[in-house]
Amino acid sequence: MSNTNDITRKIDIAGKNMDEVRQNMVHVYQALEEKGYNPVSQIVGYILSEDPTYITTHNNVRSLVRRINRYELLQIMLNDFMKNSLGETD
């Protein structure tokens, strides 16, 4: 008899074009940098809390980041990190 806690749930997030998400996040990063914030800290704060006030309204990037699915963003970020760490290329 299998315990449901032993089952690994598979998550496959499909949706927005990965390049579109990357481009949007570059805009968010640059706007945060322009306003004098630490972009990495601000973006991490947003991802963990889903509180949009971590993201500046400068260049309308707060609105932009709210249209990005956080799970999809994390999947893309981890995928890119692992490819870079393992020396893989597309």
Backbone torsions as a table, in degrees:
resi	resn	phi	psi	omega
1	MET	NA	126.5	-175.3
2	SER	-90.2	136.3	175.5
3	ASN	-88.0	133.8	-178.8
4	THR	-62.7	-20.2	177.0
5	ASN	-73.1	-15.4	179.9
6	ASP	-87.5	-7.8	-177.3
7	ILE	-88.1	131.4	175.8
8	THR	-89.6	122.1	179.9
9	ARG	-78.8	132.4	179.6
10	LYS	-96.7	127.3	178.1
11	ILE	-118.6	123.2	177.2
12	ASP	-129.7	102.6	-176.1
13	ILE	-92.3	116.9	175.1
14	ALA	-116.2	147.4	-179.5
15	GLY	172.5	-124.5	-177.7
16	LYS	-55.9	152.6	174.9
17	ASN	-59.7	130.4	-178.6
18	MET	-59.3	-37.3	179.2
19	ASP	-66.4	-35.9	177.9
20	GLU	-64.7	-42.7	178.3
21	VAL	-63.6	-44.2	179.1
22	ARG	-60.1	-46.4	179.9
23	GLN	-61.6	-43.0	179.2
24	ASN	-62.8	-41.1	179.9
25	MET	-68.8	-29.9	174.3
26	VAL	-63.8	-42.4	177.4
27	HIS	-62.1	-43.5	178.5
28	VAL	-61.2	-47.9	-179.5
29	TYR	-58.1	-48.5	-178.0
30	GLN	-64.4	-40.2	179.4
31	ALA	-65.0	-41.2	177.8
32	LEU	-63.1	-43.0	179.1
33	GLU	-62.5	-44.4	179.4
34	GLU	-59.1	-33.6	-178.9
35	LYS	-87.4	1.2	175.0
36	GLY	89.1	12.4	178.1
37	TYR	-89.4	160.9	170.6
38	ASN	-84.2	104.4	-173.5
39	PRO	-57.7	-40.7	-178.2
40	VAL	-63.3	-47.7	-179.9
41	SER	-62.3	-41.7	-178.6
42	GLN	-66.6	-42.6	-179.3
43	ILE	-67.7	-41.8	177.2
44	VAL	-61.0	-44.0	177.8
45	GLY	-58.1	-42.7	178.5
46	TYR	-64.5	-47.3	-177.9
47	ILE	-60.4	-44.1	-176.9
48	LEU	-72.0	-34.5	-173.3
49	SER	-105.1	-21.0	-171.9
50	GLU	61.4	21.4	177.3
51	ASP	-88.8	110.5	-175.1
52	PRO	-66.7	-12.6	-179.9
53	THR	-71.2	-8.1	171.8
54	TYR	-70.9	-18.0	-176.2
55	ILE	-110.0	132.4	-179.1
56	THR	-66.4	155.7	174.0
57	THR	-86.6	-8.2	179.2
58	HIS	-53.2	131.5	-179.1
59	ASN	58.4	23.0	175.9
60	ASN	61.8	25.9	-176.4
61	VAL	-77.0	-21.2	175.8
62	ARG	-63.4	-43.7	177.4
63	SER	-64.2	-39.7	-179.9
64	LEU	-62.8	-47.3	-176.1
65	VAL	-68.1	-29.0	-179.5
66	ARG	-70.5	-17.5	177.7
67	ARG	-86.0	-5.9	-179.2
68	ILE	-94.1	127.7	176.9
69	ASN	-68.2	122.7	-176.8
70	ARG	-63.1	-35.8	178.3
71	TYR	-66.2	-41.4	177.5
72	GLU	-64.1	-43.0	178.6
73	LEU	-60.4	-46.0	178.7
74	LEU	-62.6	-38.6	178.7
75	GLN	-63.1	-44.6	179.4
76	ILE	-64.7	-44.9	-179.1
77	MET	-62.1	-45.2	-179.7
78	LEU	-67.1	-40.7	177.8
79	ASN	-59.5	-48.0	179.7
80	ASP	-64.4	-41.6	179.0
81	PHE	-60.9	-46.8	-177.8
82	MET	-67.6	-41.0	177.3
83	LYS	-60.3	-43.0	179.4
84	ASN	-66.6	-43.1	-179.1
85	SER	-66.8	-32.9	179.9
86	LEU	-91.5	-1.8	178.8
87	GLY	73.0	23.4	179.8
88	GLU	-86.1	152.7	174.8
89	THR	-126.0	157.3	178.8
90	ASP	-73.4	NA	NA
